[in-house]
Amino acid sequence: MTEPILKPCALPECDRLVYRLYGSCCGKSHQGKYAAKKKHGTLGLPNKIKTQTTPKILKPTNQLTAQNRASLEYQRRKKAATPSWVSKKDFEPIYNEAKKLSKETGINHEVDHIIPLKGEYVCGLHVPQNLQIITEYENGKKFNTFLI
């Protein structure tokens, strides 16, 4: 009986000998490893160099501040509380009037929901009939409450 013909593995850093019929010593998993290293340009490099030259892919960190998070939550809640039959044009006169009052008086005016969108027992809708123009100070003092 003749001896099988052995040759080095196709993966450069692998020192195993394989039969001539096989390209690598570990089959498909070895080929996948080989392809990944070739793709990243680390094929044949020692492990110490690989960690220095291989770019690390960092996950993006959530850099939202508490104020931004609150603003996004408010926008989401406002969108959810807006009925489909209301258009953006319906709100323009109210918001324009608030800007006009702020310029004329020098006091910041805001458009406020009479019945808050986030109430403990009752939640209002984002419709023109549920809006009022009040000063920034009064709006901050009101804080998700309303009088019956």
Backbone as CSV, one residue per row, in Angstrom:
resi,resn,N_x,N_y,N_z,CA_x,CA_y,CA_z,C_x,C_y,C_z
1,MET,0.826,-1.171,0.000,0.000,0.000,0.000,0.879,1.246,0.000
2,THR,0.483,2.255,-0.787,1.292,3.467,-0.883,0.891,4.446,0.204
3,GLU,1.846,5.264,0.603,1.584,6.280,1.613,0.805,7.439,1.005
4,PRO,-0.135,8.029,1.777,-0.870,9.165,1.231,0.053,10.368,1.061
5,ILE,-0.210,11.183,0.063,0.604,12.364,-0.194,0.088,13.498,0.680
6,LEU,0.955,14.055,1.523,0.603,15.141,2.426,1.208,16.447,1.930
7,LYS,0.538,17.547,2.229,1.070,18.870,1.888,0.638,19.850,2.984
8,PRO,1.259,21.018,3.075,0.864,21.993,4.097,-0.547,22.517,3.841
9,CYS,-1.213,22.938,4.897,-2.559,23.499,4.808,-2.521,24.787,3.976
10,ALA,-3.630,25.128,3.326,-3.705,26.329,2.491,-3.656,27.621,3.313
11,LEU,-4.045,27.541,4.568,-4.006,28.723,5.424,-2.568,28.961,5.877
12,PRO,-1.978,30.137,5.550,-0.548,30.341,5.799,-0.104,30.147,7.240
13,GLU,-0.913,30.566,8.235,-0.436,30.428,9.612,-0.699,29.048,10.214
14,CYS,-1.311,28.156,9.451,-1.576,26.802,9.931,-0.410,25.906,9.539
15,ASP,0.144,25.170,10.513,1.302,24.322,10.206,0.937,22.845,10.087
16,ARG,-0.332,22.543,9.981,-0.758,21.160,9.858,-0.547,20.662,8.438
17,LEU,-0.360,19.385,8.330,-0.263,18.751,7.014,-1.601,18.119,6.687
18,VAL,-2.015,18.233,5.460,-3.289,17.672,5.036,-3.075,16.785,3.818
19,TYR,-4.048,15.920,3.571,-3.990,15.101,2.373,-4.084,15.994,1.148
20,ARG,-3.508,15.586,0.098,-3.460,16.368,-1.132,-4.860,16.692,-1.655
21,LEU,-5.831,15.857,-1.371,-7.179,16.056,-1.878,-7.900,17.220,-1.200
22,TYR,-7.511,17.546,0.036,-8.182,18.611,0.789,-7.369,19.898,0.708
23,GLY,-8.063,21.028,0.645,-7.363,22.310,0.576,-6.895,22.792,1.932
24,SER,-7.638,22.421,2.984,-7.266,22.867,4.319,-7.553,21.750,5.312
25,CYS,-7.094,21.914,6.536,-7.201,20.833,7.510,-8.538,20.780,8.245
26,CYS,-9.311,21.841,8.227,-10.545,21.868,9.017,-11.815,21.961,8.185
27,GLY,-11.732,21.852,6.919,-12.924,21.894,6.079,-13.508,23.287,5.959
28,LYS,-14.837,23.381,5.963,-15.527,24.640,5.699,-15.230,25.724,6.731
29,SER,-15.144,25.356,8.012,-14.900,26.376,9.032,-13.536,27.022,8.832
30,HIS,-12.576,26.242,8.413,-11.241,26.760,8.157,-11.267,27.705,6.955
31,GLN,-12.046,27.367,5.959,-12.137,28.206,4.766,-12.793,29.544,5.096
32,GLY,-13.805,29.528,5.955,-14.462,30.769,6.357,-13.514,31.675,7.110
33,LYS,-12.703,31.076,7.988,-11.714,31.820,8.752,-10.691,32.449,7.803
34,TYR,-10.274,31.680,6.829,-9.301,32.124,5.832,-9.863,33.310,5.048
35,ALA,-11.126,33.209,4.622,-11.754,34.276,3.838,-11.885,35.555,4.657
36,ALA,-12.242,35.424,5.939,-12.398,36.599,6.793,-11.070,37.310,6.997
37,LYS,-10.018,36.547,7.205,-8.704,37.151,7.406,-8.208,37.818,6.128
38,LYS,-8.506,37.199,4.994,-8.110,37.772,3.713,-8.852,39.090,3.479
39,LYS,-10.135,39.133,3.821,-10.963,40.317,3.637,-10.459,41.489,4.482
40,HIS,-10.045,41.232,5.720,-9.598,42.290,6.624,-8.120,42.624,6.462
41,GLY,-7.429,41.922,5.577,-6.020,42.219,5.330,-5.089,41.742,6.422
42,THR,-5.519,40.773,7.236,-4.675,40.284,8.328,-4.169,38.874,8.058
43,LEU,-4.313,38.398,6.849,-3.909,37.041,6.511,-2.402,36.899,6.634
44,GLY,-1.948,35.937,7.398,-0.529,35.657,7.548,0.182,36.524,8.568
45,LEU,-0.487,37.452,9.233,0.154,38.303,10.231,0.070,37.654,11.608
46,PRO,1.090,37.852,12.441,1.018,37.322,13.800,-0.120,37.989,14.578
47,ASN,-0.633,37.301,15.598,-1.785,37.794,16.353,-1.554,39.168,16.974
48,LYS,-0.349,39.456,17.467,-0.073,40.735,18.111,-0.258,41.891,17.121
49,ILE,0.223,41.712,15.909,0.091,42.746,14.880,-1.368,42.865,14.446
50,LYS,-2.072,41.741,14.377,-3.471,41.763,13.949,-4.302,42.657,14.841
51,THR,-4.092,42.573,16.151,-4.902,43.371,17.060,-4.564,44.849,16.948
52,GLN,-3.326,45.174,16.567,-2.940,46.568,16.428,-3.441,47.179,15.121
53,THR,-3.465,46.395,14.037,-3.806,46.954,12.735,-5.272,46.781,12.374
54,THR,-5.940,45.806,12.955,-7.335,45.573,12.615,-8.193,46.680,13.211
55,PRO,-8.940,47.418,12.387,-9.781,48.478,12.948,-10.916,47.883,13.773
56,LYS,-11.127,48.460,14.940,-12.212,47.983,15.799,-13.498,48.676,15.385
57,ILE,-14.560,47.918,15.268,-15.855,48.479,14.923,-16.586,48.744,16.220
58,LEU,-16.787,50.022,16.512,-17.441,50.403,17.757,-18.919,50.624,17.517
59,LYS,-19.710,50.189,18.460,-21.139,50.443,18.375,-21.378,51.904,18.733
60,PRO,-22.273,52.568,18.006,-22.534,53.962,18.345,-23.170,54.065,19.730
61,THR,-22.687,55.011,20.502,-23.237,55.189,21.846,-24.443,56.103,21.780
62,ASN,-25.346,55.913,22.696,-26.543,56.737,22.741,-26.175,58.042,23.437
63,GLN,-26.033,59.119,22.660,-25.564,60.374,23.209,-26.705,61.364,23.425
64,LEU,-27.903,60.869,23.601,-29.035,61.752,23.854,-28.983,62.256,25.287
65,THR,-29.170,63.544,25.431,-29.246,64.099,26.779,-30.661,63.881,27.303
66,ALA,-30.828,64.119,28.571,-32.152,63.945,29.171,-33.162,64.905,28.538
67,GLN,-32.700,66.115,28.216,-33.590,67.105,27.595,-34.001,66.651,26.193
68,ASN,-33.047,66.131,25.417,-33.368,65.635,24.074,-34.326,64.454,24.141
69,ARG,-34.095,63.561,25.107,-34.963,62.405,25.268,-36.392,62.847,25.589
70,ALA,-36.506,63.832,26.484,-37.823,64.345,26.863,-38.508,65.006,25.669
71,SER,-37.728,65.730,24.859,-38.287,66.391,23.680,-38.776,65.362,22.661
72,LEU,-37.989,64.317,22.454,-38.394,63.260,21.525,-39.643,62.537,22.018
73,GLU,-39.704,62.311,23.313,-40.879,61.656,23.903,-42.118,62.535,23.726
74,TYR,-41.955,63.855,23.918,-43.070,64.781,23.749,-43.553,64.785,22.292
75,GLN,-42.612,64.809,21.347,-42.976,64.796,19.922,-43.719,63.507,19.561
76,ARG,-43.257,62.385,20.104,-43.910,61.102,19.844,-45.331,61.092,20.411
77,ARG,-45.472,61.598,21.632,-46.782,61.632,22.280,-47.736,62.569,21.527
78,LYS,-47.200,63.713,21.066,-48.013,64.672,20.319,-48.496,64.073,19.000
79,LYS,-47.629,63.356,18.327,-48.005,62.708,17.061,-49.087,61.651,17.300
80,ALA,-48.927,60.891,18.366,-49.911,59.843,18.677,-51.261,60.436,19.072
81,ALA,-51.255,61.655,19.642,-52.493,62.283,20.101,-53.155,63.139,19.024
82,THR,-52.567,63.194,17.837,-53.143,63.999,16.754,-54.053,63.136,15.895
83,PRO,-55.343,63.464,15.819,-56.251,62.680,14.973,-55.917,62.860,13.488
84,SER,-56.335,61.909,12.688,-56.016,61.937,11.257,-56.746,63.061,10.524
85,TRP,-57.854,63.539,11.064,-58.623,64.585,10.387,-58.080,65.989,10.619
86,VAL,-57.036,66.138,11.439,-56.429,67.442,11.693,-55.186,67.586,10.813
87,SER,-55.067,68.751,10.152,-53.881,68.995,9.327,-52.960,70.001,10.019
88,LYS,-51.730,70.086,9.554,-50.767,71.026,10.138,-51.205,72.469,9.952
89,LYS,-51.927,72.746,8.873,-52.385,74.113,8.595,-53.350,74.616,9.670
90,ASP,-54.052,73.705,10.327,-54.986,74.100,11.385,-54.266,74.707,12.587
91,PHE,-52.987,74.348,12.788,-52.228,74.809,13.946,-51.479,76.117,13.678
92,GLU,-51.265,76.462,12.420,-50.440,77.624,12.065,-50.918,78.929,12.710
93,PRO,-52.221,79.266,12.688,-52.637,80.541,13.289,-52.297,80.646,14.780
94,ILE,-52.429,79.564,15.496,-52.173,79.578,16.942,-50.687,79.783,17.221
95,TYR,-49.825,79.025,16.531,-48.382,79.147,16.743,-47.869,80.502,16.257
96,ASN,-48.421,81.027,15.164,-48.027,82.355,14.687,-48.425,83.444,15.678
97,GLU,-49.594,83.313,16.275,-50.054,84.274,17.273,-49.145,84.263,18.507
98,ALA,-48.689,83.082,18.911,-47.780,82.976,20.065,-46.453,83.675,19.759
99,LYS,-45.929,83.505,18.549,-44.681,84.178,18.153,-44.874,85.695,18.129
100,LYS,-46.013,86.114,17.606,-46.320,87.547,17.503,-46.399,88.181,18.896
101,LEU,-47.090,87.517,19.821,-47.195,88.021,21.196,-45.825,88.096,21.876
102,SER,-44.981,87.105,21.635,-43.639,87.094,22.234,-42.822,88.280,21.728
103,LYS,-42.910,88.589,20.441,-42.171,89.726,19.880,-42.700,91.057,20.412
104,GLU,-44.020,91.194,20.481,-44.632,92.454,20.902,-44.384,92.765,22.376
105,THR,-44.501,91.769,23.232,-44.398,92.004,24.677,-42.990,91.809,25.227
106,GLY,-42.165,91.043,24.533,-40.829,90.738,25.056,-40.846,89.607,26.070
107,ILE,-41.999,89.033,26.309,-42.151,87.883,27.227,-42.423,86.652,26.366
108,ASN,-41.713,85.581,26.641,-41.907,84.350,25.855,-43.294,83.773,26.101
109,HIS,-44.010,83.548,25.012,-45.329,82.905,25.067,-45.223,81.531,24.418
110,GLU,-45.954,80.578,24.952,-45.947,79.217,24.427,-47.365,78.749,24.157
111,VAL,-47.464,77.809,23.243,-48.751,77.178,22.972,-48.853,75.988,23.916
112,ASP,-49.916,75.969,24.701,-50.079,74.965,25.753,-51.345,74.157,25.506
113,HIS,-51.304,72.892,25.885,-52.502,72.049,25.809,-53.333,72.272,27.072
114,ILE,-54.584,72.634,26.886,-55.474,72.860,28.023,-55.602,71.568,28.825
115,ILE,-55.934,70.486,28.145,-55.920,69.156,28.771,-54.623,68.498,28.311
116,PRO,-53.678,68.255,29.221,-52.348,67.761,28.840,-52.386,66.445,28.065
117,LEU,-51.382,66.274,27.207,-51.268,65.027,26.445,-50.881,63.868,27.360
118,LYS,-50.227,64.204,28.451,-49.789,63.178,29.402,-50.379,63.501,30.767
119,GLY,-51.593,63.080,30.967,-52.252,63.319,32.238,-52.327,62.043,33.064
120,GLU,-52.546,62.198,34.372,-52.609,61.023,35.238,-53.868,60.200,34.978
121,TYR,-55.007,60.876,34.834,-56.273,60.173,34.619,-56.870,60.407,33.235
122,VAL,-56.614,61.591,32.665,-57.174,61.960,31.371,-56.056,62.490,30.485
123,CYS,-56.064,62.099,29.229,-55.094,62.603,28.260,-55.841,63.343,27.159
124,GLY,-55.367,64.544,26.826,-56.007,65.353,25.804,-55.505,65.010,24.414
125,LEU,-56.183,65.588,23.415,-55.783,65.419,22.024,-54.982,66.633,21.575
126,HIS,-54.169,66.431,20.563,-53.443,67.543,19.968,-54.286,68.087,18.820
127,VAL,-55.239,68.938,19.186,-56.157,69.584,18.232,-56.198,71.073,18.569
128,PRO,-56.527,71.945,17.591,-56.553,73.384,17.861,-57.482,73.775,19.013
129,GLN,-58.584,73.060,19.217,-59.520,73.389,20.281,-58.948,73.122,21.678
130,ASN,-57.897,72.342,21.760,-57.287,72.005,23.045,-56.034,72.844,23.304
131,LEU,-55.810,73.901,22.514,-54.611,74.720,22.669,-54.948,76.103,23.190
132,GLN,-54.015,76.658,23.972,-54.136,78.026,24.462,-52.748,78.655,24.455
133,ILE,-52.708,79.978,24.407,-51.427,80.686,24.428,-51.249,81.272,25.822
134,ILE,-50.168,80.858,26.481,-49.856,81.382,27.822,-48.363,81.688,27.880
135,THR,-47.947,82.389,28.921,-46.527,82.717,29.050,-45.730,81.466,29.430
136,GLU,-44.440,81.548,29.165,-43.551,80.420,29.475,-43.568,80.108,30.973
137,TYR,-43.609,81.155,31.792,-43.639,80.982,33.241,-44.899,80.240,33.688
138,GLU,-46.052,80.675,33.172,-47.317,80.024,33.527,-47.356,78.572,33.066
139,ASN,-46.793,78.321,31.893,-46.782,76.958,31.360,-45.921,76.038,32.226
140,GLY,-44.781,76.547,32.678,-43.917,75.745,33.550,-44.552,75.483,34.899
141,LYS,-45.333,76.449,35.372,-46.017,76.312,36.658,-47.172,75.319,36.569
142,LYS,-47.799,75.252,35.401,-48.975,74.387,35.202,-48.602,72.912,35.275
143,PHE,-47.566,72.498,34.612,-46.976,71.145,34.646,-48.001,70.004,34.592
144,ASN,-48.503,69.704,33.415,-49.406,68.561,33.158,-50.649,68.520,34.038
145,THR,-51.178,69.676,34.395,-52.428,69.712,35.170,-53.429,70.630,34.475
146,PHE,-54.675,70.510,34.828,-55.684,71.439,34.317,-56.829,71.529,35.314
147,LEU,-57.513,72.655,35.263,-58.647,72.876,36.169,-59.937,72.505,35.467
148,ILE,-60.846,71.914,36.198,-62.145,71.536,35.633,-63.120,72.657,35.845
